[in-house]
Every structure is written in C-alpha cells, then in structure tokens.
Amino acid sequence: MWDIRYQLRLNDMFDLLSTSIIYYEQVKAHLSLIDQLLVGSKSFRFQRHQNRLFLDMSWATDVSVGEYVILEAYKILDPNTWTDVYNDRFLKRYCTALIKKQWGNNLKKFAGIQMPGGVTLNGEQIYNEAVAEISTLENEAQSSYVEPPNFMVG
C-alpha cells in the first residue's frame, strides 16, 4: 500500500478514465528508469572454461522462494592459465580457415605446375574457398556470439 507505484496509480486513476493512457505509460517508464538508476541490476559472472558461476547478490534479501535465475555470460580468460580456451570449436574452425587462406595464397604462385603423379596445384580455388569460409564464420560470430545493442525506449 505504501509503494510509490501504488500511490501514483491510486492518485491518477481518475485521469485514466477520462483521458488517454499515454500519461500512465510515461509515468511507468519514468519510474522504471529511476528504479534502474537507483537500484540497478544484480551482477552475475560465469566463467565457461572454469565452469564457475558467481552470483553477486544477497540470497536472503534479493531472492524469494520460487524465483528463477536464467543468464548467459562470457568472460575473457588468460590462455596461459586456462588452456581449455584453445579447445574452442569456433576458434579451431576459424584458425583452420585462415591457414587455408594463407596456404592457397602461397600456392597461387605455382599455378599450373604439375606434380609427380599428374596432380596439378590449384591455389586460386583453395584461396577462394577459404575466403568464403572466413566470411561465413565471421557472419556466424556476429550473429551468434555478439550481444545485440540495447536500445533505451521511453
């Protein structure tokens, strides 16, 4: 009953019945902004290669029974300490494509040379395949591993 949102709704109830609901939405957005600035959000940290989740909050006051915590987090780790970062599937695919591109670039110099056994080097094709793979992987990284921009509306 003493909550500020309840008091604003109670005092402005007559306005909602006689005018539009735009003012009510503006007040809600303003209260939400004040709440975000003064209270803030709880801090969570998860380290994928350490397999540790850190919840920086007070369990006694911030969480009620029956509430859920759902999150996704990324943190850059020191590869000398946590060598598991080199076992990342995306990193392996991207490095392989970069090496393939360099290999194709090197083989372009020897185009048309026939190797023993009748095999002909085609560096241009290897290079073009690598460029296509790199482009695909970079698009995948932007769409899958980058957080979308947060727009403030209101």
N, C-alpha and C positions, 0 to 999 in steps of 0.2 A: 504494500500500500504506500510505502514511503519512497518507492523507486521513482526516479525522475521521469522515466518513460511513462509510468502510470499517471503521474501528475499532469504531464503535458497532454496525454490523451484525454484525461478527465476534463481539463480546462478548455481544450479545443474541440470537444465533442459537438458542441453546438455549431461550430464552423463547418464540420464535416457534413452536417445535414443540410446546411443552407448554401454552401459553396462547393467548389471542386475539391478533389483530393490532392491536388498538386502541393498545397502548403504542407499537408501532412507528410507527404513523401520527402519534401525538402527538410522538414524537421527531423525525420528519421535518419536521413543521410548525414545531417549535421551532427546528430547525436552519435552516430556510428563513427564519424571522423574524430570527434572528441574522445570517444572510448578508445579508438586505436592509438591516438596520440598519448593519452594519459596512462592507459593500462598496458597497451602493447600486446604482443602475442608471446606465447611460450616458446622457448628456444629448445630445439631438438637437434641432435647431432647423431649421424650414423656413419661408421667407417666400414665400407664394404669389404675391404681386404683384411681388416682386423675382425670383422664380424661382431662389431660392438655398436650398441645403440645407447646414446646418452640423452636422457630427458632432464633438462634443466628446469625443474619446477618443484613445487611443494605438493607432494601427494596428499597431504592432509587437508589442504585448503583449496587446491586448484582442480581436483578431480573428484567427481561424485561417482557413486556406485552405478554401474550400468553404462557409463560413458566409454567411447572408443577412442583410441589414438591410431590414426592412419597417416603415414607420411612416407615420403621418398626423399632421400638426401644423397649428396655427393660431396666428397672431400678429397683434395689432392694430398697424397701421401708421399713420403720420402722413399724412392725406389731402392735406396741402399739398405734401408731397414726392413721394408716390406717388399720382398722380391716377388710376391704374388702379382704385383701390378703388371709385370711383364707377361703374365699368362692370360691377359685380357684378349678375348676373341676378336674384338673390333681392331685393337692395336695390331694384332698379328696379320689380319687381312689388309689393313692399310699399309703396313710396312712391306708386305709382300707385293702389293700393287706398285709402291714406289720403287722397289728394287727391280720389278719387271719393267717399269718405265725406263729406268737407267740402263738396264740390260738391252732393251730394244733400241735406245738411243745409241749405245755403243755398237750394236750390230748393224745399224743403218749405214755405217761407214763401209761395211763389207757386203753391200747388197749385190746379189747375183753371183757371188763366189760359190763354186760347187765344192762341197766337202767330199772326202772319201766315202764311197758307198752311194753317191748320187744325191745326197741331201743338199738342198740349196738354202742359204740363210735368207730369212725374210724379216729383217729388223723393223721395217716400217709397220708391218702387221702387228708385231708384238708391242711396239710403241703405242699404236692406236688403241689396241685392246686395253693396255694399262691406263691410258688417259681416260677411257670410258669407265673403267673400274674405279679409278680415283674419283671421278666426278660423281658416280653413283654412291660411293662410300661417304663423300663429303655431304651430299644431299641427305643421306641417311643419318649422319651425325647431327646435322642441323635440325632435322625433323624429330629425331628420337632422343637426343641427349642434351638439347638446349632447352632451357625453361622459356616458355613464351613470355613476352613482355607483359608486365602488369599495368593495365590502364586504370586510372582513377576516374570514376564517373560520378558526377554529382556536384 
